[in-house]
């Protein structure tokens, strides 16, 4: 279910304009990170981008596919990652544009989590 080495390398090359893109295996999938912030996930060599209320409309095309999810107690739990349309892999500039929007969403999510975490004294 994780990204193949070839697909991970392809993504690193395509998303290089964003900054330092790294991959990390997690939960049977591969997290896609830029400068330490997770903007996407890969499962079965399928890329999913982070979605939030700000980029949901821009990612409208991705709504044709089910979001990334997992099973818990027999129910599908949807995650805030939507599948990148396959056509983006033939449009490198547009792929990077979607990735930038996903990265912005990832930064917003990270900022929300940081504010919600109580500080230790």
trRosetta pair geometry for C-beta under 8 A, 3 or more apart (Angstrom, degrees):
i j d omega theta_ij theta_ji phi_ij phi_ji
1 28 4.8 28 72 159 138 93
1 29 5.9 -63 134 -85 106 58
1 43 5.0 -18 180 -154 89 87
1 44 5.8 -39 -136 -48 55 73
2 25 5.2 -19 -119 -117 140 103
2 28 6.9 -129 -54 176 82 41
2 29 6.3 148 -100 -158 61 19
2 30 4.7 95 -158 -48 80 98
2 42 7.2 61 -170 96 47 97
2 43 7.5 -42 -93 -118 24 52
3 7 4.7 -128 -170 88 95 113
3 8 4.4 117 118 -62 128 90
3 11 7.3 -50 -159 5 155 138
3 23 6.3 -86 51 -158 138 147
3 30 4.0 -61 2 24 102 158
3 42 4.0 34 -65 106 109 144
3 45 6.0 103 -133 -93 64 57
4 7 4.6 89 53 9 84 101
4 8 6.8 -151 88 -6 41 87
4 45 5.7 -4 6 -78 99 113
5 8 5.8 -56 -146 38 29 112
5 9 6.3 28 156 -18 64 107
6 9 5.9 -56 -149 37 29 110
6 10 6.4 34 151 -22 63 106
7 10 5.4 -51 -148 34 34 116
7 11 6.4 34 154 -18 65 103
7 42 6.8 161 125 -171 126 150
7 45 4.4 -155 -77 -129 165 96
8 11 5.8 -54 -150 36 31 110
8 12 6.5 34 152 -21 64 104
8 23 4.7 -66 -148 -11 118 167
8 30 6.6 -106 -92 176 110 159
8 42 7.4 -157 -86 47 76 163
9 12 5.6 -50 -147 34 34 113
9 13 6.5 32 154 -17 65 105
10 13 5.9 -59 -153 37 29 109
10 14 6.2 21 155 -14 66 112
11 14 5.7 -58 -139 42 31 108
11 15 5.7 6 169 1 69 117
11 21 6.9 -138 130 150 85 140
11 23 7.3 93 77 -69 129 121
11 32 6.4 -90 155 -120 144 127
11 42 7.2 -116 -42 -63 160 141
11 47 6.8 153 -103 -92 127 129
12 15 6.5 -69 -134 50 20 94
12 16 6.6 53 156 -64 58 86
12 21 4.9 179 -129 92 64 115
12 22 7.7 39 -107 -93 109 28
12 23 7.2 -88 -62 -23 104 106
13 16 5.9 -24 -157 -23 28 117
14 89 7.7 -61 -110 -132 161 67
14 92 5.8 -137 -144 -134 92 93
14 95 5.7 -32 166 111 124 143
14 96 7.2 -148 158 -64 77 85
15 18 5.1 -23 172 13 83 122
15 21 4.6 103 97 -84 114 158
15 32 7.4 93 19 180 172 123
15 34 7.0 -114 153 -83 122 116
15 95 7.6 -100 -76 133 75 104
15 96 6.6 158 -120 -107 53 76
15 99 5.2 -163 -123 -155 105 167
16 21 6.3 -103 -85 11 46 121
17 96 5.2 14 58 -141 128 143
18 21 6.2 77 65 -63 113 106
18 34 4.7 -57 129 -135 126 145
18 39 7.8 -87 179 11 161 164
18 96 6.7 -165 -49 -151 92 90
18 99 5.8 -94 -62 126 140 123
18 100 6.6 -164 -106 -82 102 71
18 103 6.2 168 -155 -52 130 157
19 34 5.1 99 62 -177 105 98
19 35 4.7 -15 123 -39 145 108
20 34 6.7 135 73 -158 52 55
20 35 5.4 101 50 -74 94 62
21 32 6.9 -12 -165 -173 99 87
21 33 7.0 152 -154 83 50 51
21 34 5.3 -22 -95 -96 70 77
22 33 4.9 -20 64 66 86 105
22 34 7.9 163 20 -86 69 30
23 30 5.2 -3 -171 179 109 114
23 31 6.9 153 -158 77 53 53
23 32 6.1 -20 -103 -102 76 58
23 33 7.2 177 -86 20 25 84
23 42 7.5 -23 -137 23 118 128
24 30 7.0 149 73 -160 31 65
24 31 4.8 -16 63 56 87 104
24 33 6.4 26 4 -8 108 125
25 28 8.0 15 -176 -104 92 10
25 29 7.5 163 -152 87 58 32
25 30 5.6 -40 -96 -101 56 69
25 31 7.7 179 -96 13 6 79
26 29 6.2 -30 74 67 66 77
26 30 7.4 107 25 -125 72 22
26 31 5.0 18 24 -21 126 112
27 70 7.7 -67 166 -84 127 148
28 43 7.6 40 121 -120 83 106
29 41 5.1 21 146 -178 136 112
29 42 6.4 162 -179 75 87 47
29 43 4.6 -50 -120 -77 102 93
29 68 7.9 60 -121 -162 161 134
30 41 6.7 145 77 -163 50 61
30 42 4.3 -16 62 57 106 101
30 43 7.4 176 22 -70 75 47
31 38 4.9 -53 -172 -126 114 119
31 40 7.6 144 -165 89 49 49
31 41 5.7 -33 -106 -104 51 77
32 38 6.8 106 70 -154 49 68
32 39 5.8 -63 101 65 97 78
32 40 3.8 -4 51 68 127 94
32 41 6.5 -149 7 -75 88 23
32 42 6.3 86 -43 -22 107 97
32 47 7.3 22 -26 -140 153 97
33 36 6.0 0 176 -128 124 11
33 37 6.2 144 -154 66 80 29
33 38 5.2 -45 -92 -88 79 57
33 39 7.1 130 -122 10 27 78
34 37 5.9 -31 66 61 71 85
34 39 5.5 12 8 -6 108 128
34 99 7.7 109 -43 166 145 108
34 103 5.4 -32 51 -114 140 124
34 106 7.9 123 42 68 98 152
37 103 6.6 93 97 -152 122 79
37 106 4.7 128 155 130 107 123
37 107 5.9 4 -162 -75 161 67
37 110 5.8 -82 -129 -35 107 151
38 41 7.4 28 178 -62 114 80
38 50 7.0 122 118 -60 75 130
38 106 5.7 -165 80 -141 49 131
39 49 6.6 -21 154 -147 82 76
39 50 5.3 -106 -159 7 45 117
39 99 6.2 70 136 -165 144 74
39 102 4.3 98 -178 121 97 103
39 103 4.3 -30 -100 -82 136 64
39 105 7.6 108 -137 60 76 88
39 106 4.6 -98 -91 -22 62 147
40 47 5.8 1 173 -170 140 89
40 48 5.8 159 -161 84 84 52
40 49 4.9 -40 -97 -103 102 49
40 50 6.3 -113 -73 -19 49 77
40 81 6.7 114 -144 -143 54 115
40 84 7.7 -2 -134 -35 137 120
40 99 7.2 -57 -30 -124 130 83
40 102 5.8 30 -60 151 90 153
41 47 7.9 152 83 -154 38 48
41 48 4.9 -13 61 60 83 108
41 68 5.9 71 71 -120 129 171
41 79 7.7 10 21 107 149 150
41 81 5.2 -5 27 -152 110 167
42 45 6.6 6 -179 -116 112 23
42 46 6.6 154 -154 69 66 40
42 47 5.5 -26 -98 -96 86 58
42 48 7.2 179 -83 18 35 78
43 46 5.8 -26 70 54 64 94
43 48 7.3 11 15 -5 94 119
43 68 6.8 131 10 -131 130 111
46 83 6.2 -29 165 -133 112 105
46 84 8.0 177 177 42 67 83
47 83 7.3 110 86 -153 52 57
47 84 4.4 -9 92 22 105 126
48 67 7.4 92 -150 -164 129 61
48 68 4.5 33 -143 -42 174 124
48 79 7.9 71 141 87 149 116
48 81 3.7 67 140 153 120 109
48 82 6.1 162 -157 76 84 17
48 83 5.4 -44 -99 -86 78 46
48 84 6.8 -154 -98 -13 23 78
49 59 6.9 -151 79 -115 124 139
49 62 7.4 -107 43 -95 106 165
49 81 6.4 166 77 -153 22 72
49 82 6.0 -27 58 61 78 75
49 84 5.6 86 -21 -66 104 94
49 98 5.8 -117 -64 154 166 101
49 99 6.8 -133 -115 -100 122 48
49 101 7.4 50 161 84 142 91
49 102 3.7 -107 -171 -89 105 141
49 105 7.9 95 152 44 91 136
50 80 6.2 32 -156 119 65 96
50 81 5.9 -35 -89 -98 42 75
50 102 4.4 118 45 -167 80 86
50 103 7.6 111 46 -67 124 23
50 105 4.5 -174 118 93 104 118
50 106 4.6 110 50 -64 168 85
50 109 6.8 -114 -175 1 133 142
51 55 6.0 -128 -138 83 62 99
51 56 5.6 83 -180 -91 107 70
51 59 5.6 -106 -110 53 113 158
51 62 7.6 -153 -76 86 136 143
51 67 7.6 -99 31 -122 137 120
51 80 5.1 -141 62 178 76 78
51 81 6.6 162 6 -103 90 20
51 82 4.8 50 -36 -5 138 109
51 102 7.3 -42 -63 -114 50 81
51 105 6.1 -61 -137 -170 13 168
52 55 6.2 65 49 28 69 88
52 56 6.8 -104 97 -40 27 92
52 80 6.4 35 -77 -178 62 137
52 105 4.1 170 8 -148 106 105
52 108 5.8 -128 57 80 169 132
52 109 6.2 -160 -73 -56 134 98
53 56 5.9 -29 -134 -5 27 123
54 104 7.0 -94 100 120 136 115
54 105 6.3 -171 59 -93 104 84
54 108 6.6 126 12 -20 137 168
55 58 4.9 -58 -162 45 68 115
55 59 5.6 56 141 -15 88 109
55 101 4.3 132 -131 169 137 109
55 102 6.9 -148 105 -75 167 44
55 104 6.8 130 -51 74 128 109
55 105 5.1 -85 16 -57 128 121
56 59 6.0 -71 -147 47 26 101
56 60 7.6 68 147 -69 58 65
57 60 5.9 -2 -171 -50 41 104
58 98 8.0 179 133 -116 109 69
58 101 5.6 -127 96 -144 145 159
59 62 4.5 -27 170 25 94 123
59 63 7.3 117 122 -36 79 80
59 82 5.5 119 155 70 137 147
59 98 7.1 95 -100 -142 91 100
59 101 7.1 -178 -53 115 100 141
60 63 5.7 -36 -166 3 47 118
61 64 6.6 -31 174 1 50 111
61 85 5.4 -38 132 -41 120 137
62 65 6.1 -57 -174 39 62 101
62 82 3.9 91 137 145 136 123
62 83 5.6 171 -156 67 98 60
62 84 6.8 -37 -103 -99 119 26
62 85 6.3 -124 -86 -39 69 84
63 82 7.1 -35 -71 -146 48 138
64 85 7.8 51 48 -94 120 102
65 82 7.0 125 73 -172 100 79
65 83 4.0 -48 96 46 148 134
65 85 7.9 178 -11 -87 128 64
66 69 6.8 -58 151 -2 112 119
66 78 7.8 -124 178 -112 86 105
66 83 7.6 59 67 -13 46 123
67 78 4.6 67 73 -159 127 104
67 79 6.1 -161 145 60 111 59
67 80 7.4 -29 -168 -114 140 17
67 81 6.2 125 -172 73 90 53
67 82 5.3 -57 -111 -93 82 64
67 83 7.5 -156 -118 -15 35 79
68 78 7.6 110 77 -158 45 60
68 79 4.6 -36 90 54 94 116
68 81 4.0 -4 24 78 127 110
68 82 7.5 -129 -5 -76 83 20
68 83 7.4 138 -49 -58 79 75
69 76 4.6 35 149 -179 146 97
69 77 5.7 161 -162 76 89 44
69 78 4.7 -46 -93 -98 107 47
69 79 6.0 -176 -93 0 44 80
70 76 7.5 152 77 -151 23 59
70 77 5.5 -20 63 56 74 99
70 79 7.2 53 -3 -36 90 112
71 74 6.9 7 -173 -107 103 12
71 75 7.1 146 -152 71 63 31
71 76 6.1 -40 -94 -95 63 54
71 77 7.4 154 -110 10 12 85
72 75 6.0 -33 69 63 70 82
72 77 5.1 24 13 -22 117 126
80 105 7.8 -150 146 156 120 130
80 109 7.5 165 88 -91 150 145
84 88 5.2 -76 168 40 107 147
84 89 8.0 102 124 -44 121 84
84 95 7.2 53 -172 -132 139 84
84 98 6.2 120 -125 125 105 153
85 88 5.4 114 73 -18 76 98
86 89 6.1 -43 -175 16 55 112
87 90 5.8 -58 -168 38 54 107
87 91 6.4 25 142 2 79 115
88 91 5.5 -76 -143 56 40 97
88 94 5.7 -126 -132 103 80 101
88 95 4.3 118 165 -87 101 84
88 98 6.2 -38 -132 12 147 146
89 95 6.6 74 -86 -81 36 139
91 94 3.9 5 128 32 121 118
91 95 6.1 149 90 -25 70 84
92 95 5.4 -53 -144 33 32 116
92 96 6.5 31 158 -17 66 103
93 96 5.8 -54 -153 36 32 110
93 97 6.5 37 147 -23 64 104
94 97 5.2 -47 -149 32 38 118
94 98 6.6 39 152 -17 66 99
95 98 5.9 -53 -152 36 31 109
95 99 6.3 32 149 -19 64 108
96 99 5.3 -54 -145 39 34 116
96 100 6.3 42 152 -26 66 100
97 100 5.7 -48 -149 29 31 112
97 101 6.7 29 152 -15 62 103
98 101 5.7 -55 -154 37 35 111
98 102 6.3 33 149 -18 67 107
99 102 5.5 -54 -146 39 34 113
99 103 6.2 38 152 -23 66 105
100 103 5.6 -52 -146 35 31 113
100 104 6.5 35 152 -21 63 101
101 104 5.7 -49 -151 32 32 113
101 105 6.6 33 149 -17 63 103
102 105 5.5 -52 -151 36 35 113
102 106 6.3 39 149 -23 66 104
103 106 5.4 -49 -146 34 34 115
103 107 6.5 37 153 -20 64 100
104 107 5.8 -52 -151 33 32 111
104 108 6.6 32 150 -18 64 104
105 108 5.6 -54 -151 35 34 112
105 109 6.3 33 152 -18 67 105
106 109 5.7 -53 -146 38 32 111
106 110 6.2 33 154 -19 65 107
107 110 5.6 -53 -144 38 31 112
107 111 6.2 34 154 -21 64 106
108 111 5.7 -54 -149 36 30 113
108 112 6.5 32 153 -20 64 105
109 112 5.7 -54 -150 34 32 112
109 113 6.4 29 154 -16 65 106
110 113 5.8 -56 -148 38 31 109
110 114 6.3 34 154 -23 65 106
111 114 5.7 -52 -145 33 31 113
111 115 6.5 27 157 -15 64 105
112 115 6.0 -59 -151 37 30 107
112 116 6.2 22 154 -16 65 113
113 116 5.7 -61 -143 40 32 109
113 117 6.3 35 158 -28 67 105
114 117 6.1 -53 -149 25 28 111
